[in-house]
Amino acid sequence: MSDSEDFIPLDASDLDNYLGQPLPVHQLREPVAVNDIRRWVQGMHYPNPLHFDPDYAAESRWGQIVAPQSFVASTEIAHGVWPANIGRIENSALLFGGDEWWFFGPQIRPGEHIKCYPMPFDYKVTNTAFAGPTCFQRGDTTYINTCGERVAIQRSTTIRYNVANASKKQSFQETEDPEWTDEQLAELDARKVSFIESVRALGHDKRLFSSVKEGDVLVTNVLGPHSLPSFATEWRAYPFTTWYGARRDFWSADQFADAGYADDFQGHEGDPVMERFNPELTDGAYYGPSRGHLQPKWARKIGMPRSYGYGASMGAWMIDTLAAWAGEWGFVSHVKAQYRNPAFTGDATLIDGIVSEVKKVGGKGIAVVAVTMTTQTGQVMAKAVAEVELPLE
């Protein structure tokens, strides 16, 4: 019997019932606050003073603290995953597989109350080295600001797989965090300082299109080594993880059971009924499908070797890296990212970019940037291609 014949079949046919069908519009309970933005850049490890220092921000083109472009994902009740997690797949678990972002220009400022319009897009089932038959499902979320303007469209890809199949494959073997010497940690810190210095060096000035050429290399953005505290900080940067932070009246109490999640990973995460009684059961840090991020025991139950970060945050890290290079007069208009391996505890993340093309389109200067995210050992975590608008003068 071949290895593939040993796998439990994966039936994703129920997803057909949801494709192209709009889901209920939703939003956070309150408008965006300044500390929501500060908490976001803290959780994403993005030390750009435009987003936390009121004195620095007052001298910017905005005249105040504004949210980074990556922040839009935090205004959704499940960071864009919901329309890519609709339909039943038995005994399943989910990982983030990628994001495609289109940004349209409006900046999110304190006081904005973003509405989110989700809709399932498509899916396909294919064999993977990680879990055998695997469903790659995509869903779109459109983000609309208080003025009725489109802020962004997010097309998320989830990886849905049978838990027993992933356990059989055991693709990840390193269950222990790597050890770092003091010298290695000092080197990481020095590289982080270099990134901060590059942000400060550009300051409020413009990175003109005419100053950029093919082959230009972005300063590496370094995060980590990741840890349980850093992942917890990351999770809490999403306002929907705060008790009663999001409106979920339309969300079924059996949301994850209905989606076919493995029994151990159903729980009450996002359950609007339980949240009124015992919200600790509903926020995803302690119980339910998200707990593998912060609890190694539960990570191993779904085929992960140890605790791991959030796919939506990986997308934010790349957007932040691009935005830091573009400066406050630049704009990240499009990013298409594929996530290959999550960020595990003990590993560092290095984000590199190189300008692969410069072009003028419709009177706009566009730099096309190829982005690669790797660990300290060079293992590829994600790749992306982005378009960044830069001022012509």
N, C-alpha and C positions, 0 to 999 in steps of 0.2 A: 504494500500500500504506500503511495507517495505521501510526502509530507503534507501537500495541499489537501489530500483527501481526508486527513485527520482533523481538519478544521471544522468547527461548527459553522454551518451555513449562516449567512447574514441576510436577512430579509428586510429590505428598506422600502417595500412597495407602498406602505402606508403613507410615505412622504408625498406621494402623488396627490393625495387629497388636499394638500395645503399650498402647493406651488401657485404663485401668482395671486394668492388670496391675501388681501391686506389684513393685518392683525390689529388689535385695538391700539389706538394712539395712547401714548403714555408719557409721563414726565416725572421728575423729582417733585417732592412736595413744595419746596420753597425755591425762589430764584437763587441764582449763583451769588455767593458771598465772597468777599475778599479772602477770607480764610479758607474757603474751599479751594481757591486758586493756589494759595500758599501750601496748603496740605498736598495738593496734587504735585507740584514741582518737588516738594520734599520727598514724596513717595516715589516719584520717578527719577530722583537723583539728578535734577536738572537745575544747576545753580546759576540761572540767568536772572540777574537782579530786576529785570523788567517785570518779573512776575511775583516778586515778594518784597522789594525795597521801595517804599513810597517816595522817598527823596529821589532816587535814581529814576523811577518811572515818571515822576513829575517833569523831568527834563526830556522825556521821550516825545516822539511824534503823537503819542496818545494822551500825554499829560496825566496819566494815572496808571495804576496797576491794571493790566489786562491779562487774560488767560492765554497761555500758549496754544497753538493750533491743536496740539495733541489732547488738550483738555476736553474737547467735545465728546470724546468717548466716555467721560465720566458723567455726562449729563443723561445717560441712558440707564435703564434699570438693570441691565445685565451686560454692560460694555459692548453691545452689538451682537452678542451671541444668540439672543432669543430667536430671531427669524431663521437662524441656521441650526436650530435645535428643536424643530417642530416635527412631529410624527413619531411613530413608535418603531424602535429597534430593540428587540429583546436582549436582556442581559448586557446592556451596553454601557459604555463610558464615553467621555468626550474630551478631546484636546482641541486647542486652537490650531488651525493649519495655515492661516494667512489672512491678510486684510488688503483691500484695495480702497483707497480714499480719493475722493474728488472734493476739493475745497473751492468755495465760490467767492470768498472775499470778506464777508462780515466778520468782525472780530468779536469774540465773546467778552463782555465787560461785566463787572459786578452789577447785579440787578436784572440781568437777562434771565428769562424763564424759558428754557428750550423745550419744544415739543418734538417727540420722536415718532416717526411713522415707519413701522417695520413691515416687511413683506418677504416671505420665502421666495427664493429665486430658482435654484435647480440643485441637482445632486447627481453623483455617479458612484458606482461601486467598483472597486478595483482591488487587486491583491497588493499587500505591502509586506515588507520584511518585518514590520513591527507587530502586525496582528492578523496576517492573512487577509481574508475578505474584509474590506474597510470602506465605509461610506464617507465620501467627501461632499458635504452639504454646504450650500451657499445661501445667504440671506442678506437682504438690503435693509439699511436703516437710513432714512432721510431726516436730517436735523434742521428744524425751523426755529428762528429766533422770535423774539417778542414782536418785532416789526413785520413778521411774515416772510422774512428773507431766508433763502436756503443758505445755511452755513456749510453743510457738508453732506455727502452721501458716503456711507460705509458699506462695502460688500465684504462680509466676513465669511471665511471658510472654516467649518468645523470638521474634525476628524472623529467619526463615530465608529466604534469597533466593539466586538464581543470581548468581554473581560477575560473569559476563559482562554480564548485564542491568544491574547496578549501575554497571559501568564505562561502559556505553553512555549511561546517564542523566546521569552526572556531576552529581548534585544539589548537591554541595558544591564550591565554586570557590576558596575562600580557603585556599591552600596555605601561606601565610606567616603566622607568628604576628603578632598586632597589637603595635604599639609602645606602651609606656606611659611617660608622663613621670614625673619624680620627684614632681611634685605629685599626679598621679593615684594613684600607689602610696601616697603618704602618706595620701590620703583613704581608700583601701581599708583601710589599717592602722588608721586611726581608727575606722572602722566595725567592724572586728574587735574592737577594744577595747571598744566600746559593747556588743557581744554578750557579751563576757566579764564586763563590769561587771553586766549584767543577771542572769547566773548567780550571781555573787557577792552581789548585792543580795538575792536571795531566800534564798540560803544554805540552811540546814537548816529554814527556816520552811515553812509550808504555804501554797499558793495555794488559798484556799478557793473553792468553787463560788460562794458568794454574792458574791464580789468580782469575778466575771467577767460580762460582758454582751456581747450581740451587737454586733459592730462593733469590739471590742477588737482592736488590732493587735499582733502579736508583733514583737519586735526582730529586725531583719534579721540573718541569719547569712551571713557573707561568707567565701568560700574562694577561694584563688588570688591572682594569676594561676597557673593550672596549668602544670606543666612536666614534662619527662621525669623529673627527680628526684622530684617530688611524686607522679607516677603510679607510679614504682617503689616509693616508700615505701608507697603505698596497696596495691599488689599484695602486698608482703611482709607486710602486716598480716594477711593471710589465712594461718593456720597451714598449710593444705594446700599452700601454695607452698614450704614448707620441705622440703628433701630428706627423704624418708621420714616426713613429718609426718602422712600420712593412710594408712589401710588401703585398699588398692585391689586386693587379691588377686582379687576378682571381676571386675575391669575388664579388658576385652579389650585386648591390645596393639595391636589394629587399630581401636580405638574410633572414631576420627575418619574413618578410611577407610570403615568400615562405615556411618557416618552420611552418606557421600557428600561430605565436605568437598573443596573444590578441592585439587588435588594439592599445591600449594605450602603448604597449610595443614593437612596431615595430621600428619606428624611423629610424635613419641613423647610428646607431652604426656600425663601421667598413666599412661604405660605401666609397669605394675608389674614387667615383666621387665627393661626397659632401666634402670629406676631402680636396680636392684641393681648394674648395671654402670657406667653413666655417667649419674648423676642430672641433670647439667647439661642434658641433652637433653630432660628430662621436665617441667621446672617452669614452662614457659610464658613466661618472660621473654625467652628467646633464640631458641627454636625453637617450631614448632607454631602452632596456631590463635590463641593469645593474643598473639603477638609484635607484631601490628599496634598494640597499645596503646602499646608502647614504642619501636617502630621505624617512622618515617614512611614508609620505602620500602614496607613491608609493609602499612601502613594504606591507602596509595593502591591497592594491589592488590585491596582488597575494597570500594572505593568511598568510603573516608574521605579527606579532604584532607590530614590530618596526624594525629599521634598523639592518642589520645583515652583518656578514663578508663573506668572500669568501671561498668556499669549497676547492679550490686548495691550499689556504693558510693553511687550517687545516692539509692537508697532509704534507706541508712544515714544520709546527711546529713539527709534530711527527718525521719526518726525522731528523730535527735539534736536537731534544732531544736525539735521538739514536746516532747521529754522535758525539754529545758533550760527551756522555758517552764512546763511542768507542775510541775517541781521533784521532789524525792525522795519526796514524799508523793502525787504524782500518778502517772498510769499511762496510757500510750498503748495503748488496747485494740484499735484497728483502723485500718489505713491502706490505702487503695486508690490506687495511683499509676500513672500512665501516663508513660513516658519518650518524649520526642519528638525530642530532639537530644542527643548525647553532649557531655561536657565535653572541649573541645579544648585542646591546649597553647596558652598565651598568653591564653586567656580566663579571666575570673573568673566565679564562680558566686554568685548572690545568692538566698537562700531567704527568702521572705516568707510570712507567715500572717495570716489574719484570722478571727476567730470569727464563724461564719455562723449559729450557733444554740446555745442553751443549753437543756437539758432534763433532767428527772429520769426515770430508767428503772430500775425494780426497786430503788428505794431508793438509786440511785447518781446522782451529779451528772455529767452529760456535757456537755462543750463540743465542738461540731462545728467543726473548723477547716479552712478551705480554704487549701491550700498551693500556691504558685507558685514555680518555680525558673527564673531567667532568667540570661542573660549580662549583661555590662556594657553591651551595646547594646540590651538589652530583648528579645532573642530568647528565646522560651520553650523551656526545656529539658525541663521536666516539670511536671505538675500532679497534685495529690492531694487527697483528702478524708479527714480523719482524725477519729476519736472519741477524746477524751481524758477519762479519769475524774479528777475532782478531789474532794478530801475535802469533806464537808458540814460538818464541824466540827473 
